[in-house]
Amino acid sequence: MNFKKINYKLHLWLGLPSAVIVFFICLSGSLFVFSDEILNLANHNISTVRPQNWQISIDAMLKTVKKAYPEHIILECFTYKKKDKATLFIVGSKKTGKSYVYVNPHTGQITGESRLVGLFSMTAHFHKQLLLKKTGAWVVLVASVIFVIELVTGLIMWWPKNKSKKYLKNSLTIKHNVPFLRRMIDLHRVFGLYFVLVMLLLSVSGVALFYLPKQGIEAQKHGQPMVKTDTTRHPLPLASIINPLMQNPGVRMVKTELWDMDQSSRIQCIAGTKIGMVTFTGTPYLINKYTGKKTEDAQILKDLKIRNTFRKLHIGDWLGWFGKSVTFFTGLAGSFLAVSGIIIWGKKKF
């Protein structure tokens, strides 16, 4: 059996068993790409407030949220430099999942709640692990590796012996007035060729994210230790930790991790210009909650930055709207390749 036949067999028999998984991975990835933009648009009315010259402390707002959601864990909060932006708290419970809770920073009153974030959070978990926890994560990993092999073998199958402009043009064109099978093969080849580089980038970055050190709650689920709290000392108010970060040049917002605030002696913050559900443009900090001083843990901060880089590559946040649009359509193209591959195999087989 020569190389060409071996390559064809690999492309066929690896692709078939993984096609359904690849379809759902790619589709769920596309659905998640614009999650931040959709959430901001959908929650605009409750996230916008009338600007005032005074502001309630973040600690007072935190107490209000704790009182209103006694059975929830308060996961994170987002504070903004703009005076017309409500402070955002992310809360979660096993029964209702995640919710966005907005608080007017000038009055301390809750302006509204949105559970739409729970839908995107579930979509992200489905994309990473098919809602099957560790087992699902391994299934997604294997399917991603197979998809990389599929892309490479498909490229080898197409790679032209005849490099004339006419051949290249014909190979990148969908023919009309041809039988259904011929058109499906053309679509499969053309979508694969047009998106192959971005598909490889998304697949490889996804595999890398599987192996990179975990962060936040995810890290605790994997047994990574935290710096335990000192019960003999009283922590500083959150305001004295967040406000100095907000004064840094160029900072528009600060994200603060709150889920482990009572168990850890350090508070993790990110100060920057843009911070979303999974990516950020800014600087991460670990701050001692008793002294307010930045703690030096180079490895944790380095891991956080590396993970953020790969997440940006994976969801297309590396080039703003353009990058996200390319990623969105690439995910749809990947889903189509999975479906069309099954259709082509079925038509040829039967």
N, C-alpha and C positions, 0 to 999 in steps of 0.2 A: 504493500500500500504506500503510495507516494505522499509527499508532504501536503499536496493540495487536497487529497482525499481525507487525510487525517485532520487537517484544519476544518474541512467541511463537517466531518463527523463531530468534532468538538463543538462547533457552532450549533449544530442541530441538537445533539443529545444533552448538552449542558443547558441550553436555552429552554428546552421544553419543560423540564421539571421545576425550573425557577421562574417561569414566565408569570404565573399568578402572583407570586410574592413581589417580583419586580414591578408589576403593574400597580399594586397597592402602595409600594414604597414611593414610586415616582409620583403617583397621583396625590398622596398625602403630603409629599414635599411641596408640590405646586400649591396646594391649598394653604400651606403655612407661610409661604414666602412673604405675602403682603399682610401678615397678621397685625403688625404694629400700625400700619397705615389704616387698616380697617377699624381697629379698636379706637384709634384717635378720632376717626370720622364718626363712628357710631356713638361715641361717648362725648362728643363735643359739647352738647348742651349742659351736661352735668359736670364736665371738667373745666368749664369756663366760669369765672366769677367776676364780680364788679371790683375793679382795683381800689384799694384803700392805702392809706399811708402807714397803718399799723398792722401788726401781725401777731396772731396767737402762737405760743411756743409749740414746737413739734411734740413736746411731752404732753401738753394739754390735749392736743388732737389725738395722740395715741391713747390716752385714757378714755376719750369719747368713743373711739372705735372699739376698745376692749369692752366697754360697757354695753355697746350696741350689739356686739358679736361675742358673747361670753363663751360660746361653745366652739369658736373658731381659733385657729392658730394665725397670728399675724405674721406673715412671711416677710414682706418687704415694704418699704415706703419710698416714694419719689417726691422730692421737694424741688421747687422751681424758683428761679430768680425772677421770672416775669410775674408781675403782681396779679395778672388776670388768670393765672393757672391755679386750679385747685390742687391741694396736696393729695397724692394718690397712695392708698394703702392696699396691698394685696393680701387678702385673707383666704383661708382655706379650711375645709372640713371634709371628713370622709363621706358625709351624706350629700353635701351639695357641691363639692369640688371647690375650685378657685373662684373668687369674685374680686372685682375692682370696686373699692369704696373710696369715694371722693369727699374730701373735707375742705370747706371754705377756710383758708388760712387767716382770714380777717375776722371771722365770727366764731369759728370753731364748730360750726354746724355741718352735719353730713348733707351733701347736696344730692347724692344719689348712689345707686349701686348698679353694677353691670356684671352679669354672669357670662357674657360672651367670651371672656378670656378662658373660661373653663372648656369651651369647645375647641379653641386653638391649642390649649394645653393637652387635651386628649388627642388631638390630631398629631401633635409633636411626639407624644408617647407612642402612638400607633406607628408613626414613621420610624421611630428608633427601635421599638421592640414589639410591635403588633399587639400591644396591650397584654403581652405574655411574660412580662418582667425579664428575668435573666435568660430564660430559654428563648424568648422571642428576640432578644438582642443578638443572640448567637445565630439564629435563623436569618436575621437581617444582614448580619456580617457575612455569612456564607453566600447569601443571594447577591450581595454587593460585589464580592470577589468574583463570583461567576459572571456578573454583568460586565465587569472589567474584561474578563476573558472573551465574552461575547463581542464586545466592541472591538477588541484587537483582532480576533479571528474574522469578524465581519469586514474589517478594514483590509485584512490580507486577501480575503475573497474578492474584494472589489479592485484592489490595487492593479492599475492597468498595465498590461504588457505593451499596449499601443498607447503612447502618450500624446497622440495627436489632439489638437483642440476639438475636433469633431467628436472624437470618442469621449473626451471628458465632458463635453456639452451634453451629449446623448445620455451619459451615465448619470447626469444630474438633472435630467428632465423627466417629468411624468408624462407618459405617452397617452394620447386620447384615442378613442375608437378602437380599443383593444379589449380582449376578454378580461373578465373580473380578476382572475388569478394573475395575469400579466400586470394589470394596474396595481394590484396589491403588492406585488414584488417590487415594482417601481417605487411605490410609496415607502415601503420598508427600507429600500436602499437609500432613497433621497433623504428621508428624515434622519436616518442613521448617519449619513455622510455630513449633512449640514450641522448636526449637533454633536458629533462624535467627540470633539475636543472638550466641550463643556461637560458632556456626560462623564468623560474620564475624570475631569477635575472634581465633579460632585461625588463620584463614586470613591475616588481615592481619599478625598477629604473626609468622607463619611467613615471609611475604614479607619483613618487616622484618629478621628474623634472617639471611636470605640476604645482605642488603646491609650489615649491621653489620660492623665490623672483627672479624677472627678473633682467637682467643685460643689460647695454649698451642701444642701440637703442630700443631694446625690452622693456626695463624698461620705456623709455619715451613714447612709444606707449600706455603703461598701466597707464599713468598719474603720474608716480613718479617724484617728483620735482628734479631739479638739482641746484647746487650752482651757482647762477647767476654771470656773469662776471662783473667786475668793470671797467666802461668805462673811469674812470679818471686815470687809471694806464696803463702802457705799459708792456705787457708780455715779459718774457725773451725769447731769442732764443730757439728753440727746442733743439738745440745741447747742450745747457748748462743743460738741463734736462735729455736727453738721455745718453750723454757721461759718466756722473758719474755712472749711472747704469751699463753701459757696462764694467766699470772697476772693478766691484765686482767680487770676486773669483768665478770661475765656470760658469760665465755667458757667453753664446755663442751668444745670440740674445736678442733683445728687441722689444716687440710689443707695439705700442703707438696708443691709440684711438684718432682720429682726427675729427670725425664727429661733435662733440659738442665743438670743440676748441674755437670757437668765442662766444659761449653762456655760457660757464661754466668757473669758476675761477680755476677749478682743471683739471688736465690731468691724465688719467689713463694709467699706463704702467705695463707691465709684463716683468720681466727679468728672463731668465732661460736658460735651455739647449735644450728644445724642445717645440715649440709653434705651434699648428696647427689651423685649422679652428674653432674648438670648444673646444679643450682641451689644457692644458699646463702643463709642468713640470718646475716649477720655483716659483717666488714670485711676487705677485701683489702689486702695489703701487698707492697711490693717491698723486699727487704732485701739490703744489700751483704754478701756472704758472707765478706769479709775484715775488715770492721769491725763488723758487726752492726747498723749504723745503717740506718734506713729511708730509702730513696732516693725523691726527689720526682720522679715522672713522672706528672703529673696526667692526661695524656691516656690513658695505658695504664690507669690505675686507673678513670678515668671511663668508658672503653669497656667495661671489665670489668663495672662496675656496671650500665651501660645494657643490656648483653647479658644479664646475669642477670635484670633486670627483665622483658625480653621473653620470656626462657625461662620464668620463673615464670608469666607470662600464658599462654604457649603450652601448658604441661603442667598448668595448673590449680593450681600451688603457691601461689597468691595467697590462697587461703582454706582451707588445710589439707585435711582429708579431704573436706569439702564441695566445695571447688573441684575437687579431683581427681576426685571422683565425677561431678560435672557434666561435666567434660572427658571422662571415660571413656565415659559414655553418649552424649555429643555425637559422639564419634568413631564409635561404633557406628551412630548415626543417620545420619551422613554416608555410611557404607558402605552402609547400607540405601537411601538416596536414589539412590546410583549404580546399584545393582542394580535397584531398582524402576523407575527411569527407563528402563532398557533393556527391562525387561519390558513396561512400558506402551507404549513405542514399538513393540516387536515385536508385541504384541496388536493395536494399531491398524493397523499396516502390513500384517499378514498375516491 
